[in-house]
Amino acid sequence: MSAWPLSRDGPGPGATLWAPETVTAVPYNAQTPAAALTEPVTPVGAFFVRDHFGIPGTAPGRWRLRVGGAAAAPFAIGYEELLAMEHRELDVVVECAGNGRGEMTPRPPGLPWSQQAVGCAHFAGVPFRALAARALIAPAALEIVFTGADRGPVGGRPTPFERSLPLAVALHPDTLLVTRMNGEPLAREHGAPVRLVVPGRYAVADVKWLVGARAVTSPFMGVFQSEEYLYLASRGTPEGPVTSVRVKSLITEPEPDTAVRRGHETLVRGRAWSGGGVALRRVEVRAEYEDDDRHREWGWHEALLEPPAGPYGWSGWSYRWTPRRPGPYRLVSRATDARGETQPPHAPWNARGYGCNPVAGVEVVVV
């Protein structure tokens, strides 16, 4: 078998089948369907896919990871040897840095994601620091550059997808070389046979189809490190790299344009998360009413927040709302994390559309 097949179904027999919503066919990019975001763990077959150059195919028996660079004992490891090493298991929210870009005004260039380029999965993998210890990384090393098997033309030259991590992040015990997702071997579109997962950082750090890891003694200046995935102001001024996930919430129920009965309790539910292993402090919900060009906002009400499945998972939340008058409403949610960071009222615009985390909203009608 030259490659693993693409996953297009749910996690097992009898599972609900949710097909990802295709954004581009070539290369293949797709977002998680809204119905799947109601699940505590996003089914593999529904999980969003971000692909820059096309999905490479490498059979597990032919896969090798080369670990070297500024290291006294560089080596290569195969798939079976990696599987035999001690694994850690973590629930991790994976979010594309451009998630929500399609809702910015004006819309920046790039994939027009709505707010569905996100999911939470149960990953199992080997801490990278176990391999770094074997390679005897040089004391002068500043970063680890991770290389994927995918490559394509950038500026007229074939370029692999590469990203670096500061040494302390790369060596964190929760930075994993992942081999399994939701209890099954990785699917091809999710980075099989092995991918990187860096909890708390935007998914650009999670290099898929991993084939190389090298220590460097000066800052890495590759295309996807120093030219792409930067926050840029309107005039193109760099404001810093894309790193930690920003605090965010989604409303998963009720669905848009749902008819809600006046005087009857409606359950408003959703998901919320933050980056860098920072816990959530609260989620609040507000009902906004519009009629005859008048806009009224009722105060924020704290939702019931469920504990996450570990420091990097997302939390479910719920709020019971009883509308008292008919008409069009907008239900809004905002999350605040333990650092005090709160979702802003509007998308924080930047020239490439990264880190979009405004309050979430859904339109409903009370009848």
Phi and psi in degrees as a GROMACS rama.xvg file:
@    title "Ramachandran Plot"
@    xaxis  label "Phi"
@    yaxis  label "Psi"
@TYPE xy
-85.9311  -19.9188  SER-2
-157.716  156.565  ALA-3
-82.7438  146.885  TRP-4
-72.0746  158.378  PRO-5
-69.7396  141.652  LEU-6
-86.8793  128.409  SER-7
-133.281  11.9326  ARG-8
-129.774  -178.32  ASP-9
-77.744  -168.918  GLY-10
-77.0234  -7.16432  PRO-11
173.561  -178.994  GLY-12
-56.0298  135.358  PRO-13
81.2325  -1.29777  GLY-14
-72.9743  149.447  ALA-15
-66.0995  133.387  THR-16
-93.7428  116.808  LEU-17
-120.208  114.153  TRP-18
-82.6238  136.688  ALA-19
-60.4279  152.042  PRO-20
-91.423  111.076  GLU-21
-65.6286  132.025  THR-22
-102.96  -46.2586  VAL-23
-136.497  142.551  THR-24
-85.9744  -35.8544  ALA-25
-137.736  110.889  VAL-26
-67.447  161.739  PRO-27
-77.4233  119.035  TYR-28
-134.539  132.317  ASN-29
-148.628  148.933  ALA-30
-109.143  157.175  GLN-31
-65.4425  129.45  THR-32
-63.8556  147.202  PRO-33
-56.7992  -37.0142  ALA-34
-61.9786  -33.2532  ALA-35
-73.6155  -21.0667  ALA-36
-72.1865  -9.1246  LEU-37
-77.569  -14.2165  THR-38
-82.3226  140.644  GLU-39
-59.8579  -38.572  PRO-40
-119.76  124.221  VAL-41
-72.4951  125.915  THR-42
-57.0075  142.359  PRO-43
-56.9909  -43.5005  VAL-44
-69.1449  -10.7659  GLY-45
-107.564  -9.77326  ALA-46
-67.0399  137.967  PHE-47
-60.7549  154.999  PHE-48
-127.299  129.727  VAL-49
-119.663  121.408  ARG-50
-136.827  127.759  ASP-51
-90.4623  -41.7147  HIS-52
-123.481  -1.09054  PHE-53
110.602  149.279  GLY-54
-88.8964  114.786  ILE-55
-74.65  158.459  PRO-56
-120.598  115.302  GLY-57
-132.437  118.007  THR-58
-68.7272  145.86  ALA-59
-53.1348  -38.4024  PRO-60
-67.3513  -17.6712  GLY-61
-105.024  -3.53099  ARG-62
-76.8591  138.137  TRP-63
-139.132  139.847  ARG-64
-111.465  122.866  LEU-65
-98.0299  124.195  ARG-66
-115.281  120.717  VAL-67
-168.974  -131.918  GLY-68
79.7709  -132.001  GLY-69
-78.3307  77.1031  ALA-70
-147.53  142.756  ALA-71
-78.9954  -21.547  ALA-72
-136.169  65.0304  ALA-73
-61.6762  151.293  PRO-74
-157.449  171.731  PHE-75
-125.087  144.823  ALA-76
-128.328  142.377  ILE-77
-97.0279  173.237  GLY-78
-64.3315  -47.1296  TYR-79
-64.9273  -36.9788  GLU-80
-66.1861  -40.3067  GLU-81
-64.5139  -41.8116  LEU-82
-60.1328  -30.6842  LEU-83
-76.3166  -11.3596  ALA-84
-81.3615  162.344  MET-85
-66.6408  130.319  GLU-86
-105.128  151.85  HIS-87
-111.24  151.334  ARG-88
-123.556  132.253  GLU-89
-144.627  141.587  LEU-90
-84.5609  127.402  ASP-91
-135.726  131.183  VAL-92
-77.9338  127.73  VAL-93
-114.11  120.475  VAL-94
-131.624  130.024  GLU-95
-65.3766  141.384  CYS-96
-61.8422  -27.476  ALA-97
-93.1052  9.17747  GLY-98
-56.5312  127.768  ASN-99
91.7489  -4.96003  GLY-100
-55.8761  -36.8106  ARG-101
-64.6238  -12.7371  GLY-102
-100.047  -0.0754765  GLU-103
-78.6806  151.18  MET-104
-130.839  121.503  THR-105
-67.8977  157.302  PRO-106
-76.2609  124.32  ARG-107
-69.4904  163.163  PRO-108
-67.5003  156.342  PRO-109
123.1  176.87  GLY-110
-59.3349  131.448  LEU-111
-83.197  60.5489  PRO-112
-60.6837  143.401  TRP-113
-82.6469  -143.307  SER-114
-99.6634  29.8727  GLN-115
-117.07  13.8641  GLN-116
-88.4021  60.9144  ALA-117
-156.245  156.157  VAL-118
-170.761  166.337  GLY-119
-125.547  124.546  CYS-120
-127.918  160.86  ALA-121
-97.8561  108.56  HIS-122
-104.05  146.536  PHE-123
-127.887  132.163  ALA-124
-166.242  174.133  GLY-125
-94.1041  127.63  VAL-126
-56.5059  129.694  PRO-127
-59.4808  -29.6463  PHE-128
-63.2673  -22.1925  ARG-129
-65.8199  -37.6332  ALA-130
-76.3904  -35.775  LEU-131
-63.1524  -37.3516  ALA-132
-64.3396  -39.854  ALA-133
-66.0347  -35.4771  ARG-134
-76.8908  -12.5109  ALA-135
56.584  64.6518  LEU-136
-57.4668  137.246  ILE-137
-65.0126  143.695  ALA-138
-58.1405  -25.7177  PRO-139
-82.1165  -4.57705  ALA-140
-64.9705  137.694  ALA-141
-106.235  -35.5859  LEU-142
-142.663  162.617  GLU-143
-115.645  126.189  ILE-144
-96.7378  123.354  VAL-145
-104.535  132.964  PHE-146
-118.403  132.075  THR-147
-96.2732  162.654  GLY-148
-75.9375  -15.6561  ALA-149
-78.6324  139.55  ASP-150
-151.265  160.045  ARG-151
-168.825  176.278  GLY-152
-73.504  129.263  PRO-153
-133.872  116.376  VAL-154
62.8206  29.4978  GLY-155
84.3258  3.97319  GLY-156
-125.05  140.334  ARG-157
-62.172  127.125  PRO-158
-133.101  127.179  THR-159
-77.3437  157.093  PRO-160
-79.5554  118.784  PHE-161
-137.443  140.675  GLU-162
-140.028  149.068  ARG-163
-111.957  158.258  SER-164
-125.77  143.438  LEU-165
-54.9494  147.341  PRO-166
-54.6253  -41.0243  LEU-167
-64.6991  -35.1604  ALA-168
-72.5258  -44.3932  VAL-169
-60.3882  -34.0525  ALA-170
-92.9736  4.15722  LEU-171
-64.1391  140.951  HIS-172
-62.3562  -16.1995  PRO-173
-98.73  2.08827  ASP-174
-82.8688  112.591  THR-175
-116.469  145.581  LEU-176
-91.6587  99.532  LEU-177
-86.0596  135.273  VAL-178
-117.728  -16.8718  THR-179
-136.118  146.825  ARG-180
-136.021  121.221  MET-181
54.7094  38.3946  ASN-182
83.9415  0.145499  GLY-183
-122.991  155.099  GLU-184
-54.787  145.717  PRO-185
-51.6895  139.302  LEU-186
-78.0901  157.574  ALA-187
-58.4073  -43.6281  ARG-188
-71.9286  -12.3054  GLU-189
-103.892  15.4432  HIS-190
109.902  10.6764  GLY-191
-58.1433  145.49  ALA-192
-80.5141  -26.7098  PRO-193
-139.625  136.576  VAL-194
-131.851  165.513  ARG-195
-92.3246  141.616  LEU-196
-131.327  122.897  VAL-197
-116.304  93.7867  VAL-198
-56.4029  138.268  PRO-199
88.5962  -7.53191  GLY-200
-110.443  153.67  ARG-201
-58.8598  153.446  TYR-202
-65.9063  -12.3538  ALA-203
-59.0212  -26.0589  VAL-204
-74.1643  -19.2743  ALA-205
-88.2811  68.8766  ASP-206
-55.8538  125.461  VAL-207
-93.4881  165.097  LYS-208
50.7419  46.86  TRP-209
-64.3417  130.421  LEU-210
-131.747  -10.4858  VAL-211
-149.508  148.187  GLY-212
-147.08  114.467  ALA-213
-129.194  138.886  ARG-214
-81.3114  139.84  ALA-215
-129.073  152.659  VAL-216
-103.647  3.11074  THR-217
-138.693  157.966  SER-218
-57.2891  133.281  PRO-219
-71.9507  134.348  PHE-220
-121.56  31.5019  MET-221
-64.5098  165.787  GLY-222
-55.801  -45.8759  VAL-223
-82.7751  4.44667  PHE-224
-110.487  -42.3333  GLN-225
-112.269  -12.1879  SER-226
-116.864  -35.6742  GLU-227
-107.876  164.95  GLU-228
57.2871  44.8836  TYR-229
-118.466  144.805  LEU-230
-75.4658  122.834  TYR-231
-120.773  135.016  LEU-232
-72.0331  176.272  ALA-233
-59.6892  -28.9517  SER-234
-92.9799  11.0592  ARG-235
83.91  11.1512  GLY-236
-76.5822  123.563  THR-237
-62.4686  133.043  PRO-238
-113.422  2.56346  GLU-239
130.093  162.691  GLY-240
-79.6773  158.429  PRO-241
-73.9674  120.667  VAL-242
-133.029  -98.0235  THR-243
-72.8844  144.281  SER-244
-65.567  137.427  VAL-245
-85.8604  153.173  ARG-246
-60.6923  140.953  VAL-247
-157.971  155.113  LYS-248
-137.84  157.768  SER-249
-131.02  147.149  LEU-250
-100.098  119.481  ILE-251
-101.248  -22.1096  THR-252
-145.495  140.092  GLU-253
-74.3987  164.767  PRO-254
-74.1939  158.994  GLU-255
-56.2144  141.298  PRO-256
67.8698  17.81  ASP-257
-66.5574  140.659  THR-258
-88.1153  122.355  ALA-259
-112.86  137.956  VAL-260
-82.6547  131.089  ARG-261
-63.0249  135.954  ARG-262
80.0594  0.0536391  GLY-263
-109.917  142.204  HIS-264
-70.0512  130.791  GLU-265
-117.445  131.495  THR-266
-88.3555  118.102  LEU-267
-100.517  125.162  VAL-268
-134.048  162.097  ARG-269
-174.214  -165.699  GLY-270
-126.701  151.018  ARG-271
-146.797  149.961  ALA-272
-159.343  168.585  TRP-273
-144.917  176.471  SER-274
-105.555  170.419  GLY-275
66.1421  19.6126  GLY-276
74.5983  14.5444  GLY-277
-81.6844  130.711  VAL-278
-74.0602  156.358  ALA-279
-80.3085  144.514  LEU-280
-96.9084  -43.0603  ARG-281
-165.761  161.962  ARG-282
-126.174  134.748  VAL-283
-120.784  151.297  GLU-284
-128.147  143.152  VAL-285
-138.999  144.914  ARG-286
-104.398  128.468  ALA-287
-114.506  136.547  GLU-288
-120.323  134.196  TYR-289
-126.096  132.167  GLU-290
-160.17  129.197  ASP-291
52.4533  48.5799  ASP-292
65.3451  10.9622  ASP-293
-102.686  142.263  ARG-294
-124.579  121.615  HIS-295
-121.077  139.543  ARG-296
-122.585  126.48  GLU-297
-88.8833  157.809  TRP-298
-63.6834  165.551  GLY-299
-74.0439  140.838  TRP-300
-126.204  133.574  HIS-301
-74.0108  132.772  GLU-302
-87.6476  162.977  ALA-303
-80.1617  120.273  LEU-304
-104.724  124.368  LEU-305
-86.2609  149.739  GLU-306
-70.6896  144.23  PRO-307
-77.2747  164.765  PRO-308
-86.7684  68.8849  ALA-309
106.078  172.217  GLY-310
-70.841  -14.6562  PRO-311
-116.724  3.86829  TYR-312
-85.981  175.063  GLY-313
-98.9605  165.686  TRP-314
-112.222  139.705  SER-315
-81.4585  151.146  GLY-316
-142.586  158.786  TRP-317
-150.832  151.951  SER-318
-146.462  133.689  TYR-319
-96.1758  118.028  ARG-320
-117.816  130.663  TRP-321
-119.577  101.737  THR-322
-72.2631  143.95  PRO-323
-107.782  -10.5922  ARG-324
-140.929  150.047  ARG-325
-78.152  163.282  PRO-326
129.284  -176.383  GLY-327
-81.5468  134.378  PRO-328
-128.018  156.302  TYR-329
-122.031  119.735  ARG-330
-90.0031  133.396  LEU-331
-127.327  140.581  VAL-332
-127.287  147.572  SER-333
-141.328  142.019  ARG-334
-109.832  148.773  ALA-335
-129.604  134.745  THR-336
-101.678  -179.716  ASP-337
-67.316  -16.4071  ALA-338
-81.3736  -9.69914  ARG-339
91.6074  2.59746  GLY-340
-72.8833  133.752  GLU-341
-128.128  146.375  THR-342
-59.666  132.549  GLN-343
-78.1968  162.142  PRO-344
-66.1222  -27.3825  PRO-345
-132.607  158.185  HIS-346
-60.1648  129.176  ALA-347
-72.4373  95.2933  PRO-348
-66.2406  139.754  TRP-349
-148.63  162.174  ASN-350
-64.4137  -16.8661  ALA-351
-118.09  1.55937  ARG-352
73.8444  38.632  GLY-353
-99.1881  156.566  TYR-354
64.4425  33.9962  GLY-355
-75.5297  109.966  CYS-356
-138.322  46.4796  ASN-357
-70.708  170.375  PRO-358
-54.8784  148.012  VAL-359
-87.9626  148.326  ALA-360
-146.194  151.49  GLY-361
-143.642  135.862  VAL-362
-89.5544  132.761  GLU-363
-135.519  167.429  VAL-364
-126.052  127.22  VAL-365
-92.7388  127.4  VAL-366
